[in-house]
Amino acid sequence: MPIRKKNIVLKKNEERRIHSGHQWVFSNEIHAVNGAPKSGDIVEIFRHDMKRLGIGFYNPHSLIAVRFLSPDDEEIDFKFFERRVESALALRKKLYPKCAAFRIVHSESDFLPGLIIDKYNEYLSVQTFSAGMDSRLTLICDVLVSIFSPRGIVERNESPLRSLEEIPARKGILRGTVEPTIIELHDLKFRIDLLEGQKTGFFLDQRENRTSLRPFAKDATVLDCFCNEGGFGLYAAHYGSKSVSGVDSSEFAIEKSKVNATLNNLRNISFQCADVFETLSSEIKQNRKYDIVVLDPPSFTKNKKTVATATKGYKELNTNALKIMNSGGVLATASCSHHISEETFLSIINDSAVKAERKIRLLDFGGAAPDHPVLSSMPETKYLKFALIGVE
């Protein structure tokens, strides 16, 4: 088999992660770059002894220098993307056979590194986090049109992660037309704005975790912090809570929460636009108590350098939440940063309980919904941690 002109050669023993199934090659693992590949080009990957490992997308500007695509020397063309997307879709059809909203492609976990595709009824929302995927966005859209015949495709490429690959932020309609649409998840309806909603339009990763409140919600008083567009709070109200208060610092999110509450005929819920940290401190001062408190904050850290600061923020949130809980209550708390490990997150919760002088029990612990699968060989794909804590 002839060697591609554009290739990289790894340092000795740096192929071990690729052999284990990891999808990234870091820049400090590379011994040589041959053929002057540009950002987004496909390169062949070799061990130090020139034994071939496969092909991947190259980016000279990123710490993630190569994103692995295939062990075979295949063309990364329409057929390649068609096979990978259809394989990912087959899994989702088994997971959600009667649902029209789910994540179709979850990046490295579906062997399409740097690509996210979400489906909301007849519409698709796409994110590209690698230069290789971004430069092939037109081809990817051609594949999606062929498979799904969507009414519209949008790109939500505003993530700051794109700056690490030196690709610009963008947002807009790529194909067709796009209008707000109503999706249904576990008996509740949500009005989705694909161009203005969070991430790709909505947080689908918490869909299963929101239903975990069902056994505890009846007649409960609930505080849903970082409520976004209503998620956890709406389910608590739907499950019969006495009263639900949702708090978020985004006026857009609060207005969408109100729309979703009306859409589901829920009257035992209210929302306020406020800072969650300040709200919790105020609740402590006023000696207010709740049966359920939900903490679903945005990621507090995008890199390892800020883990200490993020840990401090998570501890403050969980400590103050525990202080306003009734005995026998439940704390539903989450972290969506892969830089915060499961061990660290559980340690944060335990330390918070000690500081709040509360006894706790771990009732359940999980991650993202199954349409956001985890690649077992790649810890970076296991980003969401969700804990259900019994409080005494």
C-alpha positions, -999 to +999 in steps of 0.1 A: +000+000+000+015+033-010+022+059+017+002+091+015+024+121+008+008+138+039+015+119+070+027+120+106+051+098+125+046+093+162+072+092+188+082+059+202+054+043+224+029+071+217+006+048+197-007+031+228-037+053+233-047+049+196-044+011+199-067+013+230-094+031+210-087+067+219-095+091+190-069+118+194-032+124+187-017+153+206+009+176+191+036+166+217+032+129+206+043+136+170+079+130+159+076+142+123+050+158+100+056+151+063+041+166+031+031+200+047-005+191+055-028+221+061-056+225+087-084+200+079-063+178+056-063+140+059-030+125+070-018+090+073-007+080+109+025+059+115+042+045+145+079+054+150+089+023+131+066+033+102+039+007+109+007+021+097-021+030+122-047+047+101-059+081+089-072+112+105-079+149+103-048+171+109-047+205+125-013+222+130-028+249+152-045+226+178-031+207+208-053+179+193-032+176+162-049+146+147-085+132+151-086+096+142-110+086+114-103+050+103-077+022+105-083+017+067-070+038+039-105+048+027-119+079+011-135+104+034-163+111+010-201+110+008-203+072+012-180+074+043-203+099+061-234+081+049-222+049+065-212+065+098-244+086+101-267+057+092-249+035+118-254+061+145-290+066+135-297+028+137-288+030+174-310+060+181-340+043+164-336+014+189-333+038+218-362+061+209-384+044+183-414+067+189-395+100+195-387+126+169-361+144+190-327+130+198-289+133+192-280+115+160-243+119+161-222+124+193-188+132+179-160+108+188-184+084+204-200+078+170-166+078+153-172+111+136-147+133+156-157+169+160-192+165+147-225+169+166-259+164+149-292+168+168-327+161+154-358+181+164-387+168+144-382+177+108-352+199+116-315+192+121-289+212+141-252+207+134-220+216+153-185+211+140-156+213+165-127+203+142-113+220+112-116+187+092-153+185+099-159+222+094-143+222+060-166+193+050-198+209+062-213+211+028-207+174+021-221+165+055-253+185+047-256+167+014-255+134+033-281+146+058-304+158+031-301+123+014-309+104+046-334+126+064-349+150+038-352+176+065-372+208+062-341+227+074-306+224+087-290+250+110-254+253+123-248+263+159-211+269+157-207+295+184-187+274+208-155+289+221-139+254+216-137+263+179-111+289+187-088+261+198-089+248+161-087+284+148-120+282+130-145+311+133-178+312+151-209+310+130-246+306+133-273+303+106-294+283+083-275+259+060-303+243+041-341+249+037-361+270+062-363+268+099-391+277+123-397+270+160-410+235+166-425+216+195-409+184+206-423+159+232-401+142+257-415+119+284-450+133+282-440+170+283-438+194+253-411+219+247-410+247+221-376+247+205-359+276+188-330+260+169-313+293+162-316+309+196-319+281+221-290+267+241-263+247+224-280+230+194-315+242+205-321+223+237-303+202+264-312+167+253-285+151+275-306+155+307-338+140+293-337+108+314-323+124+345-353+149+346-376+120+351-357+108+382-377+134+403-409+114+398-408+094+431-401+125+452-420+152+435-456+148+448-466+176+471-430+188+473-416+223+474-390+226+446-362+251+437-348+245+402-315+264+399-301+271+364-335+260+351-327+270+315-359+265+296-378+248+324-364+212+322-363+197+357-388+222+372-414+214+346-412+177+353-414+183+391-446+203+385-459+176+361-453+150+388-475+168+413-452+192+433-469+217+456-448+246+442-419+249+419-396+279+416-372+281+386-342+305+386-319+314+357-297+344+349-309+344+312-340+364+304-344+344+272-344+311+292-369+324+317-393+336+289-390+302+272-396+284+306-429+304+309-439+294+274-432+257+281-451+259+314-481+273+295-477+247+267-481+220+293-509+236+313-487+238+345-498+264+370-479+253+401-446+267+388-430+302+386-398+316+372-374+345+380-344+359+363-317+361+389-282+350+398-283+315+414-254+321+438-272+353+451-305+335+452-292+306+474-275+331+498-308+350+500-328+318+507-304+309+535-308+344+551-346+341+549-345+306+563-365+292+534-366+254+530-373+231+501-380+194+496-361+192+463-333+214+451-319+210+415-285+222+405-278+220+368-252+247+362-232+254+330-197+241+328-175+260+352-143+249+336-132+245+300-096+233+308-075+217+335-061+251+346-094+263+361-105+231+378-096+245+412-117+276+407-146+254+393-144+231+423-147+261+446-178+272+427-194+237+428-188+234+465-204+268+472-235+258+452-239+224+468-232+236+503-258+264+501-283+241+485-280+216+513-285+243+538-320+251+525-332+216+523-358+199+545-349+167+562-359+138+540-354+160+509-336+153+477-308+172+460-304+166+423-270+180+413-250+179+381-217+188+365-213+190+327-175+194+325-154+164+316-125+180+335-144+173+367-141+136+372-167+114+389-144+110+418-139+147+421-176+154+418-186+130+445-159+144+467-173+179+462-207+167+472-194+150+503-173+180+513-203+202+508-224+180+531-197+182+558-196+220+555-234+223+556-236+198+585-260+175+567-261+137+564-265+125+529-270+093+510-263+087+473-295+074+458-286+073+422-257+084+400-257+086+362-246+105+331-260+117+299-289+101+280-279+070+259-281+090+227-249+107+241-229+075+243-195+073+260-165+058+243-150+036+270-115+042+258-119+080+259-127+096+292-132+129+275-165+117+261-179+111+296-187+147+305-220+147+324-223+136+360-257+135+377-262+126+413-295+122+433-288+128+469-310+119+499-306+146+526-312+141+563 
